[in-house]
Amino acid sequence: MFVHSVYFWLQEGTDHAAFAADLATLADIPTVKGYHMGTPVPSERPVVVGDYDYGITVIFDDKAGHDAYQDDPLHHAFLEKSKPKFAKIQVYDFD
């Protein structure tokens, strides 16, 4: 299993509903075995990071599935449309 978690901080004025709709298209990439998208859950715990706007966790069978996802036209289209909206992005991959 290969887990790809990405956190997005968006530019001021970004249409969040439109961004979320575009982000959801990534679940349609054929090598995706599991996909979850969400927003931060408020927490009083100091170890919880909650200042991002959206997060996704994508599950693949293996690194090859992840690599195919990175090269998929849907992923490229998402990045082309959405990258200007990113104030910051943080990626965590693990197996």
C-alpha positions as CSV (number, residue, x, y, z in Angstrom):
1,M,0.0,0.0,0.0
2,F,1.1,3.5,-0.8
3,V,-0.5,6.5,1.0
4,H,-0.3,10.0,-0.4
5,S,-1.6,12.8,1.8
6,V,-1.7,16.4,0.6
7,Y,-2.6,19.6,2.5
8,F,-3.6,22.8,0.7
9,W,-3.5,26.4,2.0
10,L,-5.4,28.5,-0.5
11,Q,-4.9,32.1,-1.7
12,E,-7.3,34.7,-0.3
13,G,-10.4,35.0,-2.4
14,T,-10.3,31.4,-3.7
15,D,-13.8,30.0,-4.4
16,H,-13.7,27.1,-2.0
17,A,-16.6,25.2,-3.5
18,A,-15.1,25.3,-6.9
19,F,-11.7,24.2,-5.6
20,A,-13.3,21.3,-3.7
21,A,-15.2,20.2,-6.9
22,D,-11.9,20.3,-8.9
23,L,-10.1,18.4,-6.1
24,A,-12.7,15.7,-6.1
25,T,-11.9,14.9,-9.7
26,L,-8.7,13.3,-8.6
27,A,-10.7,10.3,-7.2
28,D,-11.5,9.3,-10.8
29,I,-7.9,8.5,-11.7
30,P,-7.8,4.7,-12.4
31,T,-5.0,3.8,-10.0
32,V,-6.7,5.4,-7.0
33,K,-7.9,2.6,-4.6
34,G,-9.2,5.0,-1.9
35,Y,-9.8,8.7,-1.6
36,H,-10.8,11.0,1.1
37,M,-11.1,14.8,1.0
38,G,-11.9,17.1,3.9
39,T,-11.4,20.3,5.9
40,P,-9.7,20.6,9.3
41,V,-11.5,19.5,12.4
42,P,-11.2,22.2,15.1
43,S,-9.1,20.9,18.0
44,E,-7.7,22.3,21.2
45,R,-4.8,19.8,21.0
46,P,-1.5,21.7,20.3
47,V,-0.1,18.8,18.2
48,V,-3.0,19.1,15.7
49,V,-2.3,21.2,12.6
50,G,-5.5,22.9,11.6
51,D,-4.6,26.0,9.6
52,Y,-4.9,24.4,6.1
53,D,-8.0,24.7,3.9
54,Y,-8.3,21.2,2.4
55,G,-6.6,17.9,2.8
56,I,-6.7,14.7,0.7
57,T,-5.5,11.2,1.4
58,V,-5.2,9.0,-1.6
59,I,-4.5,5.2,-1.4
60,F,-2.7,3.2,-4.1
61,D,-1.7,-0.4,-4.3
62,D,2.0,0.6,-4.7
63,K,4.4,3.4,-5.7
64,A,3.8,2.5,-9.4
65,G,0.1,3.4,-8.9
66,H,1.1,6.7,-7.3
67,D,3.5,7.4,-10.2
68,A,0.8,6.7,-12.7
69,Y,-1.5,9.1,-10.8
70,Q,1.1,11.8,-11.0
71,D,1.2,11.4,-14.8
72,D,-2.5,11.1,-15.3
73,P,-4.2,13.8,-17.5
74,L,-6.8,14.4,-14.7
75,H,-4.0,15.2,-12.3
76,H,-2.2,17.5,-14.8
77,A,-5.6,19.3,-15.5
78,F,-6.2,19.8,-11.7
79,L,-2.7,21.2,-11.2
80,E,-2.9,23.5,-14.3
81,K,-6.3,24.9,-13.1
82,S,-5.6,25.0,-9.3
83,K,-1.9,25.7,-8.8
84,P,-2.4,29.5,-9.0
85,K,-4.8,29.1,-6.0
86,F,-2.2,27.5,-3.7
87,A,-0.7,29.7,-1.0
88,K,1.1,26.6,0.3
89,I,1.0,22.8,-0.3
90,Q,2.5,20.1,1.9
91,V,2.8,16.4,0.8
92,Y,3.4,13.4,3.0
93,D,3.9,10.0,1.3
94,F,4.3,6.7,3.2
95,D,3.9,3.0,2.7
